[in-house]
Amino acid sequence: MQPAISVNNLGVTYRAKKGESLNAVRGLSFSVAPGEIVGFLGPNGAGKSSTLKALMGFVEPDAGELQIFGDQAGTPESRMQIGYLPEVAMYYPFLTPVETLTMYGELQGLFGKTLRKEIDDLLDLVGIGHAKNKLNRSMSKGMLQRVGIAQSLLGNPRLLILDEVTSGLDPVGRKELRTLLKAKRDEGATLFFSSHELAEVDMLCDRLILIHKGQLIEERTMSTLKDELREYRLTYRGSANVSDIARDMNTGADGITIASFANAESMLGATERIRTKGGTILDIVSQEGSLEEYFVHTIQEAA
């Protein structure tokens, strides 16, 4: 099956004011399968926006090959398949959302009653149908972000490339956006987005791609990563020694031991051993680990 996105050995370099070169992206390679929701993560300056702009053809790479469903990235053929939301969506302040989407729709070759109906449906879908005839200048950042999301959905694209998609949205807006994007995935769309909101990545993504200083650090499926990050902890009193199966173990002066485990099977084995030795189980905890701690630790390790 043809990948929705294929990036092979991408390099992007900018010229600084003093004539120095800034290597924003260096030898980056990854792919995104059709129907996936993939989070593109990294600290500020990691090269995320440069990569997205290269995929759109807004930045010319120094090296590498980029394809969208087999078409060379940046060509009219590839762009026709993409709905794009930039990191900062700037819309003419004296247009309304309807007029803004009409302009973008006509640039895509959409016209007439079909376009007008799609615009009305999309503005209702993103929750600003009631404000469709207000001037953009009078709208909040969150409302303008919804205009941008509606704009990216024009023409029902096969691929959505979204840069900081939750920017400016309140918790209600983020929840509505998650529902909307999952529905688009269920309809067959592929989603590739950058975000600093790790909670959104956690709740939305099938997979994440982590970059730092323009290079790939890790690619992880969310299900596997969550299993690895999950914390299993057991608190007990007794003489049983479970150090051979525990990841970490600490016994206090009061004789109470707290042990952590890599997985549920190890913890259950320890529980059985403690009871066999006449010990008392005081507490059992299983909770999701922190994606933020994973992100920070992985970036620090790569620095």
LUMSE-727688 format. One record per residue (C-alpha): x, y, z. Coordinates in steps of 0.1 Angstrom, whole numbers, padded with zeros to 4 digits, always signed. Example, Ala and Ser with C-alpha at 12.3 -4.5 7.8 and 13.67 -1.06 7.14 Angstrom:
2
+0123-0045+0078+0137-0011+0071
! end
This chain:
303
+0000+0000+0000+0013+0035-0009+0022+0055+0022+0002+0087+0027+0034+0105+0036+0069+0093+0027+0099+0113+0039+0134+0101+0030+0166+0118+0042+0150+0153+0043+0174+0182+0048+0162+0218+0053+0187+0247+0057+0180+0284+0063+0204+0313+0060+0207+0334+0091+0211+0372+0091+0249+0371+0093+0252+0346+0065+0254+0316+0087+0236+0284+0079+0209+0269+0102+0203+0232+0097+0166+0230+0107+0161+0194+0095+0190+0169+0090+0185+0135+0074+0150+0129+0086+0131+0098+0074+0097+0085+0083+0064+0074+0067+0027+0076+0076+0003+0049+0065-0032+0057+0051-0058+0060+0079-0033+0067+0107-0034+0095+0132+0002+0104+0139+0015+0130+0163+0047+0149+0152+0064+0159+0184+0095+0178+0194+0107+0209+0214+0106+0244+0200+0131+0246+0171+0131+0208+0165+0122+0212+0129+0085+0203+0130+0072+0233+0111+0100+0232+0086+0091+0196+0078+0054+0203+0074+0063+0233+0051+0085+0211+0030+0057+0186+0027+0035+0214+0014+0061+0227-0009+0064+0261+0009+0101+0254+0017+0125+0238-0008+0146+0211+0008+0183+0209+0004+0182+0171+0003+0158+0142+0004+0127+0129-0013+0091+0137-0001+0059+0121-0014+0022+0124-0007+0004+0092-0018+0031+0086-0043+0031+0121-0058+0061+0144-0053+0054+0168-0024+0047+0204-0033+0032+0196-0067-0004+0205-0076-0012+0168-0076+0000+0163-0041-0016+0195-0027-0050+0186-0041-0050+0157-0016-0041+0178+0015-0060+0199+0039-0034+0222+0056-0036+0243+0088-0005+0264+0095+0008+0271+0129-0004+0307+0127-0035+0310+0105-0038+0347+0094-0071+0356+0077-0080+0390+0062-0097+0408+0091-0125+0424+0070-0138+0391+0056-0163+0369+0074-0158+0331+0079-0181+0325+0050-0162+0348+0027-0129+0334+0039-0139+0298+0031-0154+0309-0002-0121+0324-0013-0102+0293-0003-0128+0270-0018-0127+0288-0052-0089+0286-0051-0094+0248-0049-0118+0248-0079-0150+0246-0058-0179+0268-0068-0216+0275-0066-0243+0258-0045-0221+0228-0037-0194+0251-0022-0219+0272-0002-0235+0241+0013-0201+0226+0022-0191+0259+0039-0223+0260+0059-0219+0224+0069-0182+0229+0079-0188+0260+0100-0216+0242+0118-0193+0212+0123-0166+0233+0139-0191+0251+0161-0191+0286+0146-0221+0285+0123-0237+0311+0145-0208+0335+0137-0204+0328+0100-0212+0364+0090-0192+0382+0116-0160+0399+0106-0128+0379+0113-0114+0409+0132-0141+0406+0158-0135+0369+0165-0114+0354+0193-0082+0334+0186-0101+0302+0193-0129+0311+0169-0103+0319+0142-0087+0286+0149-0120+0269+0142-0122+0289+0109-0088+0274+0101-0099+0239+0109-0129+0243+0086-0107+0257+0059-0084+0226+0061-0114+0203+0057-0127+0220+0024-0129+0195-0004-0128+0165+0019-0090+0159+0016-0075+0125+0020-0047+0138+0042-0048+0165+0069-0015+0182+0079-0021+0204+0109+0005+0225+0127-0003+0231+0164-0040+0222+0157-0053+0229+0192-0037+0264+0195-0062+0288+0211-0089+0262+0217-0105+0259+0252-0111+0224+0267-0145+0222+0252-0131+0230+0218-0103+0205+0221-0128+0177+0230-0149+0186+0200-0119+0187+0178-0108+0152+0189-0143+0139+0181-0142+0156+0147-0107+0143+0138-0115+0107+0149-0146+0109+0127-0125+0120+0097-0102+0091+0103-0131+0067+0104-0142+0082+0071-0108+0072+0057-0087+0103+0061-0051+0103+0073-0040+0128+0100-0005+0141+0106-0002+0169+0131+0022+0187+0154+0013+0197+0189+0028+0207+0223-0003+0194+0240+0008+0160+0250-0026+0151+0265-0042+0156+0230-0015+0133+0215-0022+0107+0242-0060+0107+0236-0059+0110+0198-0029+0094+0182-0022+0059+0169+0015+0066+0168+0040+0094+0175+0072+0105+0158+0096+0124+0181+0123+0147+0166+0150+0169+0181+0175+0192+0164+0161+0182+0130+0167+0145+0135+0145+0115+0143+0147+0104+0179+0119+0078+0182+0089+0064+0166+0064+0047+0189+0030+0032+0187+0008+0047+0215-0005+0014+0227+0030+0000+0232+0043+0031+0248+0014+0033+0272+0021-0003+0282+0057+0005+0289+0049+0037+0308+0022+0022+0330+0032+0020+0366+0026-0011+0388+0033-0006+0425+0028-0029+0455+0029-0019+0492+0032-0048+0517+0044-0058+0552+0063-0090+0557+0096-0108+0551+0090-0119+0515+0118-0108+0491+0106-0099+0456+0137-0080+0445+0143-0106+0417+0111-0096+0399+0107-0060+0410+0120-0030+0391+0126-0011+0423+0121-0019+0459+0124+0000+0492+0118-0011+0527+0112+0015+0554+0121+0014+0591+0085+0004+0599+0089-0028+0579+0067-0017+0551+0080-0023+0516+0071-0005+0484+0080-0023+0452+0074-0013+0416+0071-0036+0386+0076-0035+0349+0043-0053+0342+0011-0067+0357+0024-0103+0356+0054-0095+0378+0033-0077+0403+0008-0106+0404+0037-0130+0409+0050-0109+0438+0016-0107+0454+0013-0145+0454+0048-0149+0469+0041-0123+0497+0009-0141+0506+0026-0175+0506+0052-0161+0530+0025-0148+0553+0029-0112+0544+0001-0086+0542-0008-0067+0511-0015-0030+0521-0020-0014+0487-0019-0022+0450-0017+0005+0423-0018+0004+0386-0018+0037+0368-0008+0052+0335+0027+0067+0333+0034+0103+0323+0038+0110+0286+0053+0144+0296+0080+0126+0317+0087+0103+0287+0090+0133+0264+0113+0153+0287+0135+0123+0295+0138+0112+0258+0147+0147+0247+0173+0151+0275+0188+0118+0265+0191+0130+0229+0206+0164+0238
! end
